[in-house]
Amino acid sequence: MRISLDHVHVFASDAAVTVGFLQTMFGATVVWDRTVAGVRGIRVQIGRAFVHVYDQPPKAPRGGPVHHLGIETDDLDGLVRRMADHGFAFRNAIREDETFRYVMIAGPDDLLIELFECREPARWRIQAGQV
């Protein structure tokens, strides 16, 4: 089972300004841009890491501009099972999208974490065999 930290998800009052800043300052490349769950999301690559820009103003008090940590796996069902076997209680079932499957969880201090399995890893630039 491969598990890796995939992205940081940030709120943006103006997504174009945020993406432009990341492109200009850090050489970010837009690799994905679409609406999911009613909100535009823009995935940008910076080196080997990603930032997912959520086209929505920051919310308070939890997290400020950071929305969640994204943890990618090639076996979401197995990871969910393993966590449940260790006593973690999931509030929701795995959700299905045409390009990925995911479940949101609350970690320590109410840290929002997305566990997901991508259906188009090449397009999202997820490298097989990453540890």
Accessible surface in RSA format (square Angstrom, percent):
REM  Atomic radii and reference values for relative SASA: ProtOr
REM  Chains: A
REM  Algorithm: Lee & Richards
REM  Probe-radius: 1.40
REM  Slices: 20
REM RES _ NUM      All-atoms   Total-Side   Main-Chain    Non-polar    All polar
REM                ABS   REL    ABS   REL    ABS   REL    ABS   REL    ABS   REL
RES MET A   1   115.02  59.6  33.31  22.0  81.71 194.6  40.94  34.8  74.08  98.1
RES ARG A   2    32.32  13.6  24.93  12.7   7.40  17.6  14.68  20.1  17.64  10.7
RES ILE A   3    57.72  32.8  42.85  31.9  14.88  35.9  42.85  30.9  14.88  40.4
RES SER A   4    20.21  17.1  13.60  18.1   6.61  15.2  17.39  37.0   2.82   4.0
RES LEU A   5   115.25  64.2  84.51  60.5  30.74  77.3  84.51  59.4  30.74  82.7
RES ASP A   6    13.33   9.3   6.03   6.0   7.29  17.2   3.95   9.3   9.38   9.4
RES HIS A   7    10.17   5.6   6.82   4.7   3.35   8.6   9.25   9.5   0.92   1.1
RES VAL A   8    54.44  35.8  54.44  49.3   0.00   0.0  54.44  47.3   0.00   0.0
RES HIS A   9    14.77   8.1  14.77  10.3   0.00   0.0  14.46  14.9   0.31   0.4
RES VAL A  10    26.81  17.6  26.81  24.3   0.00   0.0  26.81  23.3   0.00   0.0
RES PHE A  11     9.33   4.7   2.21   1.4   7.11  18.5   2.21   1.3   7.11  20.4
RES ALA A  12     3.39   3.1   0.00   0.0   3.39   7.7   3.25   4.6   0.14   0.4
RES SER A  13    87.75  74.2  57.40  76.6  30.35  69.9  38.52  82.0  49.23  69.0
RES ASP A  14    72.41  50.7  65.83  65.5   6.58  15.6  26.29  61.9  46.12  46.0
RES ALA A  15     3.14   2.9   1.35   2.1   1.79   4.1   1.35   1.9   1.79   4.7
RES ALA A  16    73.27  67.4  56.50  87.2  16.78  38.2  63.86  89.9   9.41  24.9
RES VAL A  17    99.70  65.6  91.56  82.9   8.14  19.6  97.90  85.1   1.80   4.9
RES THR A  18    33.71  24.0  30.23  30.6   3.49   8.3  18.53  24.9  15.19  23.0
RES VAL A  19    13.07   8.6  13.07  11.8   0.00   0.0  13.07  11.4   0.00   0.0
RES GLY A  20    25.55  31.5   0.00   N/A  25.55  31.5  25.18  69.1   0.37   0.8
RES PHE A  21   102.51  51.3  94.78  58.7   7.73  20.1 100.49  60.9   2.01   5.8
RES LEU A  22    18.61  10.4  18.61  13.3   0.00   0.0  18.61  13.1   0.00   0.0
RES GLN A  23    74.60  41.7  65.27  47.7   9.32  22.2  16.70  35.5  57.90  43.9
RES THR A  24   108.48  77.2  75.93  77.0  32.55  77.6  57.41  77.1  51.07  77.2
RES MET A  25   115.79  60.0  86.97  57.6  28.82  68.6  60.03  51.0  55.76  73.9
RES PHE A  26   111.68  55.9  87.09  53.9  24.60  64.0  96.34  58.4  15.34  43.9
RES GLY A  27    57.72  71.2   0.00   N/A  57.72  71.2  34.15  93.7  23.56  52.8
RES ALA A  28     9.07   8.3   0.00   0.0   9.07  20.6   0.00   0.0   9.07  24.0
RES THR A  29    63.98  45.5  60.89  61.7   3.09   7.4  36.51  49.0  27.47  41.5
RES VAL A  30    58.01  38.2  37.20  33.7  20.81  50.1  37.20  32.3  20.81  56.4
RES VAL A  31    20.55  13.5   1.81   1.6  18.73  45.1  10.00   8.7  10.55  28.6
RES TRP A  32     6.92   2.8   3.14   1.5   3.77   8.9   6.60   3.5   0.31   0.5
RES ASP A  33    66.22  46.4  39.73  39.5  26.49  62.6  17.00  40.0  49.22  49.1
RES ARG A  34    63.80  26.8  55.85  28.5   7.96  19.0  31.74  43.4  32.07  19.4
RES THR A  35    78.77  56.0  62.59  63.5  16.18  38.6  38.16  51.3  40.62  61.4
RES VAL A  36    30.07  19.8  23.52  21.3   6.55  15.8  27.39  23.8   2.68   7.3
RES ALA A  37    89.10  81.9  40.65  62.7  48.45 110.2  61.80  87.0  27.31  72.3
RES GLY A  38    69.16  85.3   0.00   N/A  69.16  85.3  32.99  90.5  36.16  81.0
RES VAL A  39    23.88  15.7  19.22  17.4   4.67  11.2  22.45  19.5   1.44   3.9
RES ARG A  40    95.42  40.1  90.94  46.4   4.48  10.7  30.09  41.1  65.33  39.6
RES GLY A  41     3.36   4.1   0.00   N/A   3.36   4.1   3.33   9.1   0.03   0.1
RES ILE A  42     3.10   1.8   3.10   2.3   0.00   0.0   3.10   2.2   0.00   0.0
RES ARG A  43     1.25   0.5   1.25   0.6   0.00   0.0   0.35   0.5   0.90   0.5
RES VAL A  44     0.00   0.0   0.00   0.0   0.00   0.0   0.00   0.0   0.00   0.0
RES GLN A  45    30.77  17.2  28.54  20.9   2.23   5.3   6.20  13.2  24.57  18.6
RES ILE A  46    48.25  27.5  43.22  32.2   5.03  12.1  43.49  31.3   4.76  12.9
RES GLY A  47    62.42  77.0   0.00   N/A  62.42  77.0  43.23 118.6  19.20  43.0
RES ARG A  48   192.19  80.7 169.78  86.5  22.41  53.4  74.01 101.1 118.18  71.6
RES ALA A  49    59.92  55.1  57.04  88.0   2.87   6.5  59.65  84.0   0.27   0.7
RES PHE A  50    12.29   6.1   8.58   5.3   3.70   9.6   8.67   5.3   3.62  10.4
RES VAL A  51    26.98  17.8  26.98  24.4   0.00   0.0  26.98  23.4   0.00   0.0
RES HIS A  52    20.97  11.5  20.97  14.6   0.00   0.0   9.10   9.4  11.86  13.8
RES VAL A  53     0.00   0.0   0.00   0.0   0.00   0.0   0.00   0.0   0.00   0.0
RES TYR A  54    40.87  19.1  40.87  23.3   0.00   0.0  13.30  10.0  27.57  34.0
RES ASP A  55    56.98  39.9  40.81  40.6  16.17  38.2   1.44   3.4  55.54  55.4
RES GLN A  56    43.59  24.4  41.85  30.6   1.74   4.1  15.23  32.4  28.35  21.5
RES PRO A  57    79.49  57.9  78.20  71.3   1.29   4.7  78.20  64.6   1.29   8.0
RES PRO A  58    63.52  46.3  42.52  38.8  21.00  76.3  42.55  35.1  20.97 130.4
RES LYS A  59   112.59  54.9 106.15  65.1   6.44  15.3  70.61  63.6  41.98  44.7
RES ALA A  60    92.91  85.4  60.12  92.8  32.79  74.6  61.01  85.9  31.91  84.5
RES PRO A  61   133.57  97.3 110.30 100.5  23.27  84.6 113.44  93.7  20.13 125.1
RES ARG A  62    91.85  38.6  78.66  40.1  13.18  31.4  43.60  59.6  48.25  29.2
RES GLY A  63    40.87  50.4   0.00   N/A  40.87  50.4  24.45  67.1  16.42  36.8
RES GLY A  64    26.84  33.1   0.00   N/A  26.84  33.1  24.52  67.3   2.32   5.2
RES PRO A  65    79.41  57.9  79.41  72.4   0.00   0.0  79.41  65.6   0.00   0.0
RES VAL A  66    56.83  37.4  55.94  50.6   0.89   2.1  55.94  48.6   0.89   2.4
RES HIS A  67    29.46  16.1  27.78  19.3   1.68   4.3  12.82  13.2  16.64  19.4
RES HIS A  68     4.99   2.7   4.77   3.3   0.22   0.6   4.99   5.1   0.00   0.0
RES LEU A  69    50.08  27.9  50.08  35.8   0.00   0.0  50.08  35.2   0.00   0.0
RES GLY A  70     0.00   0.0   0.00   N/A   0.00   0.0   0.00   0.0   0.00   0.0
RES ILE A  71    33.41  19.0  33.41  24.9   0.00   0.0  33.41  24.1   0.00   0.0
RES GLU A  72     3.73   2.1   3.73   2.8   0.00   0.0   0.22   0.4   3.51   2.9
RES THR A  73     0.00   0.0   0.00   0.0   0.00   0.0   0.00   0.0   0.00   0.0
RES ASP A  74    70.05  49.1  50.18  50.0  19.87  47.0  22.02  51.8  48.03  47.9
RES ASP A  75    53.32  37.4  50.86  50.6   2.46   5.8  15.54  36.6  37.78  37.7
RES LEU A  76     0.00   0.0   0.00   0.0   0.00   0.0   0.00   0.0   0.00   0.0
RES ASP A  77    62.03  43.5  58.96  58.7   3.07   7.3  16.84  39.6  45.19  45.1
RES GLY A  78     6.97   8.6   0.00   N/A   6.97   8.6   4.29  11.8   2.67   6.0
RES LEU A  79     7.39   4.1   7.39   5.3   0.00   0.0   7.39   5.2   0.00   0.0
RES VAL A  80    28.54  18.8  28.54  25.8   0.00   0.0  28.54  24.8   0.00   0.0
RES ARG A  81   146.19  61.4 144.63  73.7   1.56   3.7  68.90  94.2  77.29  46.8
RES ARG A  82   111.65  46.9 108.38  55.2   3.27   7.8  42.07  57.5  69.58  42.2
RES MET A  83    40.06  20.7  37.12  24.6   2.94   7.0  36.62  31.1   3.44   4.6
RES ALA A  84    50.89  46.8  35.59  54.9  15.30  34.8  36.05  50.8  14.84  39.3
RES ASP A  85   121.41  85.0  82.95  82.6  38.46  90.9  27.41  64.5  94.00  93.7
RES HIS A  86   151.12  82.6 114.62  79.7  36.50  93.4  88.68  91.4  62.44  72.7
RES GLY A  87    64.86  80.0   0.00   N/A  64.86  80.0  37.39 102.6  27.47  61.5
RES PHE A  88    64.44  32.2  51.56  31.9  12.88  33.5  58.02  35.2   6.43  18.4
RES ALA A  89    85.91  79.0  64.62  99.7  21.29  48.4  71.73 101.0  14.18  37.6
RES PHE A  90    50.77  25.4  19.29  12.0  31.47  81.9  20.27  12.3  30.49  87.3
RES ARG A  91   194.11  81.5 155.97  79.5  38.14  90.8  69.65  95.2 124.46  75.4
RES ASN A  92    68.79  47.4  57.29  55.4  11.50  27.7  11.38  27.4  57.41  55.5
RES ALA A  93    84.27  77.5  63.34  97.7  20.93  47.6  74.33 104.7   9.93  26.3
RES ILE A  94    40.01  22.8  20.69  15.4  19.32  46.6  20.69  14.9  19.32  52.4
RES ARG A  95    94.43  39.6  90.05  45.9   4.38  10.4  36.16  49.4  58.27  35.3
RES GLU A  96   104.53  60.0  71.29  53.9  33.24  79.2  55.25 106.9  49.28  40.2
RES ASP A  97    27.86  19.5  19.77  19.7   8.09  19.1  10.35  24.4  17.51  17.5
RES GLU A  98   136.19  78.2 104.82  79.3  31.37  74.7  42.17  81.6  94.02  76.8
RES THR A  99     8.14   5.8   7.98   8.1   0.16   0.4   8.14  10.9   0.00   0.0
RES PHE A 100    13.51   6.8  13.51   8.4   0.00   0.0  13.51   8.2   0.00   0.0
RES ARG A 101    34.19  14.4  34.19  17.4   0.00   0.0  10.64  14.5  23.54  14.3
RES TYR A 102    34.45  16.1  34.45  19.6   0.00   0.0  14.91  11.2  19.54  24.1
RES VAL A 103     1.25   0.8   1.25   1.1   0.00   0.0   1.25   1.1   0.00   0.0
RES MET A 104    39.86  20.6  33.64  22.3   6.22  14.8  29.40  25.0  10.46  13.9
RES ILE A 105    14.33   8.2   7.07   5.3   7.26  17.5  14.33  10.3   0.00   0.0
RES ALA A 106    25.05  23.0  11.61  17.9  13.44  30.6  11.61  16.4  13.44  35.6
RES GLY A 107    14.87  18.3   0.00   N/A  14.87  18.3   7.88  21.6   7.00  15.7
RES PRO A 108   113.06  82.4  97.24  88.6  15.81  57.5 109.49  90.4   3.57  22.2
RES ASP A 109   150.43 105.4 108.82 108.3  41.61  98.4  42.12  99.1 108.30 108.0
RES ASP A 110    79.37  55.6  71.01  70.7   8.36  19.8  28.33  66.7  51.05  50.9
RES LEU A 111    71.94  40.1  67.45  48.3   4.49  11.3  71.94  50.5   0.00   0.0
RES LEU A 112    35.28  19.7  34.86  24.9   0.42   1.1  35.12  24.7   0.17   0.5
RES ILE A 113    25.28  14.4  25.28  18.8   0.00   0.0  25.28  18.2   0.00   0.0
RES GLU A 114    15.86   9.1  15.86  12.0   0.00   0.0   1.54   3.0  14.32  11.7
RES LEU A 115     6.31   3.5   6.31   4.5   0.00   0.0   6.31   4.4   0.00   0.0
RES PHE A 116     0.74   0.4   0.74   0.5   0.00   0.0   0.74   0.4   0.00   0.0
RES GLU A 117    41.57  23.9  41.57  31.5   0.00   0.0   4.67   9.0  36.91  30.1
RES CYS A 118    14.43  10.9   0.77   0.9  13.66  32.1   0.77   1.9  13.66  14.7
RES ARG A 119   113.39  47.6  80.63  41.1  32.76  78.0  44.83  61.3  68.56  41.6
RES GLU A 120    46.36  26.6  41.35  31.3   5.01  11.9  21.05  40.7  25.31  20.7
RES PRO A 121    59.50  43.4  59.50  54.2   0.00   0.0  59.50  49.1   0.00   0.0
RES ALA A 122    91.26  83.9  69.18 106.8  22.08  50.2  78.08 110.0  13.18  34.9
RES ARG A 123   125.94  52.9 109.28  55.7  16.66  39.7  47.74  65.2  78.20  47.4
RES TRP A 124    12.12   4.9  12.12   5.9   0.00   0.0  12.12   6.5   0.00   0.0
RES ARG A 125   114.53  48.1 102.98  52.5  11.55  27.5  33.81  46.2  80.71  48.9
RES ILE A 126    13.62   7.8   2.16   1.6  11.46  27.6   3.86   2.8   9.76  26.5
RES GLN A 127   100.91  56.4  96.66  70.6   4.26  10.1  32.82  69.9  68.09  51.6
RES ALA A 128    96.08  88.3  66.21 102.2  29.87  67.9  67.72  95.4  28.35  75.1
RES GLY A 129    61.46  75.8   0.00   N/A  61.46  75.8  40.23 110.4  21.23  47.5
RES GLN A 130    44.75  25.0  36.22  26.5   8.53  20.3  19.21  40.9  25.55  19.4
RES VAL A 131   169.14 111.3 120.04 108.7  49.11 118.3 128.03 111.2  41.11 111.5
END  Absolute sums over single chains surface
CHAIN  1 A     7303.0       5552.3       1750.6       4267.1       3035.8
END  Absolute sums over all chains
TOTAL          7303.0       5552.3       1750.6       4267.1       3035.8
